[in-house]
């Protein structure tokens, strides 16, 4: 049991330490965005951290970069995701809002018309 607890603590420490560079990058980028609400800042911060963490890990699996280069690329991807988050959310909201009308039009297009029944 003691070994398991030690492994869990080591895993949690490694996970949290791997989040520090993307979090710092996202926090630095917050200083360049005046007029944001705290909720918008928090949302953008977590988008930047999440993208940086997961894309950085995936990039590390695909390419054998030096850890410093990998952190730099992940940092830049987090900054890009931070800046792109509002446009992405707006696009998703627009697509979800238009989806019911598109489905309705497709379903109505599949129904037979009076001309087809003769």
C-alpha positions in Angstrom: 0.0 0.0 0.0 2.9 2.3 0.8 4.4 1.8 -2.6 1.0 2.5 -4.3 0.7 5.8 -2.4 4.2 6.7 -3.3 3.5 6.0 -7.0 0.3 8.1 -6.9 2.1 11.0 -5.3 4.9 10.8 -7.9 2.4 10.7 -10.8 0.4 13.7 -9.4 3.6 15.6 -8.9 4.8 14.9 -12.5 1.4 15.8 -13.9 1.2 19.1 -12.0 4.8 20.0 -13.0 4.1 19.3 -16.6 1.2 21.8 -16.4 3.4 24.7 -15.2 4.9 25.8 -18.5 1.6 25.9 -20.4 -0.1 27.6 -17.4 2.6 30.2 -17.3 2.3 30.8 -21.0 -1.5 31.3 -20.7 -1.1 33.6 -17.7 1.5 35.7 -19.6 -0.9 36.0 -22.5 -3.7 37.2 -20.2 -1.7 40.4 -19.6 -2.1 41.3 -23.3 -5.9 41.0 -23.3 -7.5 44.0 -21.6 -11.2 44.1 -20.8 -11.8 40.4 -20.3 -14.1 39.2 -17.6 -12.7 36.8 -15.0 -14.8 33.9 -16.4 -13.4 34.6 -19.9 -9.9 34.8 -18.6 -10.3 31.5 -16.7 -11.9 29.8 -19.8 -9.1 31.0 -22.1 -6.5 30.0 -19.5 -7.8 26.4 -19.3 -8.1 26.2 -23.1 -4.5 27.2 -23.5 -3.3 24.8 -20.8 -5.3 21.9 -22.1 -4.3 22.3 -25.7 -0.7 22.8 -24.8 -0.6 19.8 -22.5 -2.3 17.3 -24.8 -0.9 18.5 -28.1 2.5 18.7 -26.6 2.3 15.1 -25.4 1.0 13.9 -28.7 3.8 15.7 -30.5 6.3 14.1 -28.2 5.0 10.7 -29.2 5.1 11.5 -32.9 8.4 13.3 -33.1 11.6 12.9 -31.1 12.2 16.5 -30.1 14.4 17.7 -27.3 12.3 18.3 -24.2 13.1 22.1 -24.3 11.9 22.3 -27.9 8.8 20.2 -27.1 7.9 22.6 -24.3 8.4 25.6 -26.6 6.2 24.2 -29.3 3.6 23.3 -26.7 3.8 26.8 -25.3 3.2 28.3 -28.7 0.3 26.0 -29.4 -1.3 26.9 -26.1 -1.0 30.6 -27.0 -2.6 30.0 -30.4 -5.4 28.0 -28.8 -5.8 30.8 -26.2 -6.3 33.4 -29.0 -8.5 31.1 -31.1 -10.8 30.0 -28.3 -13.4 32.8 -28.7 -13.7 32.3 -32.5 -13.9 28.5 -32.0 -16.7 28.8 -29.4 -18.6 31.3 -31.6 -18.3 28.9 -34.6 -19.6 25.9 -32.5 -22.5 28.0 -31.2 -23.4 29.1 -34.7 -23.2 25.5 -36.0 -25.3 24.1 -33.2 -27.9 26.8 -33.7 -28.2 26.1 -37.4 -28.2 22.3 -37.0 -32.0 21.8 -36.3 -32.9 23.8 -39.4 -30.5 21.8 -41.5 -31.8 18.5 -40.2 -35.4 19.6 -40.7 -34.7 20.6 -44.3 -33.0 17.3 -45.1 -35.8 15.3 -43.5 -38.5 17.3 -45.4 -36.4 16.7 -48.6 -36.7 13.0 -48.1 -40.5 13.0 -47.8 -42.5 12.3 -51.0 -44.3 15.2 -52.6 -47.7 15.2 -54.3 -46.0 14.8 -57.7 -44.1 11.7 -56.5 -47.2 9.9 -55.3 -48.9 9.8 -58.7 
